Amino acid sequence: MTIDLYPEIIRQEDLSPDSGFGGDIDEDCQVIHDATKGWGANAQKVIDSLATKDASDRYMLSKRYEELFESKLVDIMKKEFRGDFGLAMEFLAMPLHEAECYMIKKATEGIGASIKILYSVMIGRTNEELNLLKKTFFQLYTKDLGQLMAKELHGDMERLIFNCMQAGEEGFDPQYHTEAKAKEDAQRIHEKGLGKWFGTDEKSIFKILCAAPPEYFQMINLAYADKFGYTLMKAMEKELSGNVRDGTLFMIGMKLKPYETIAKLVETACAGIGTNELLLTCCIIRYQMVMKDVMAAHIELYGNSIHERVRSEVGGKFKKMLLESLNAVWPEEG
């Protein structure tokens, strides 16, 4: 199955706190409230109360804070803090599905969209989470997410994202998803790609890849490698270029090796000259629920932890906040 990124509390139908979420949540809400009263906020106390929590607790904090103090927690963060640190605290102060919508909004502000953030949010998701994301985006901003993507993206990248946005990944059915069908789909992908005389039929390829559940995707990949001598990943590397190649490889990775793929995305945020702070922040916050597996994959790939990568790339309160978010699921020793 495609991995879930949202905690169960977000997928529940009754999300109202009613009698609250317990004394610990109320206490943290009070600490944040006191730390942001008056002139100047106590950033460390806010970090200790918010950044140290997992996505479920942060959901409860955001809902309970508004109930107790009649102010949105994200508005408090926006008022008190600035820069990369302030934006990260805004993301933390929102339920994760709302934070992802805000990430999309930030990624499409100004001239040119941040393509890596867009495809990492939209690609490799469960149908349920994609549908909730589209619904939430409209509720927050009264804008259709599909229309925004059409405005920001073009050509093959737009086709790839729109195929994913259909939330049409099939459930795995061993009676339907057979080895024979996998061989047929592998042949079809080749005929529409490297086996095609003129150009690539990306639309047909994306349709097959997006619909395939991970279990079946593995079967297609094996059939393709057996027939043509290299994997789907290598085939798409040869056939595509630029952002659409990166997005397609990310989709393949999320179906075949999701934790390794996320670890590589974290590395991408820190590669080259200058850190992509927005992408790094989005990775650490969005993938927190699966960060234990991502951290293990990162250590296997690069020989160091994401904690060490954060320390080498950013500083100040921003660094403290990211490290605490990582420690919430993978505490450092010592």
Secondary structure, 3 states (H helix, E strand, C coil): CCCCCCCHHHHCCCCCCCCCCCHHHHHHHHHHHHHCCCCCCCHHHHHHHHHCCCHHHHHHHHHHHHHHHCCCHHHHHHHHCCHHHHHHHHHHCCCHHHHHHHHHHHHCCCCCCCHHHHHHHHCCCCHHHHHHHHHHHHHHHCCCHHHHHHHHCCHHHHHHHHHHHCCCCCCCCCCCCCHHHHHHHHHHHHHHCCCCCCCCCHHHHHHHHHHCCHHHHHHHHHHHHHHHCCCHHHHHHHHCCHHHHHHHHHHHHHHHCHHHHHHHHHHHHHCCCCCCHHHHHHHHHHCHHHHHHHHHHHHHHHCCCHHHHHHHHCCHHHHHHHHHHHHCCCCCCC
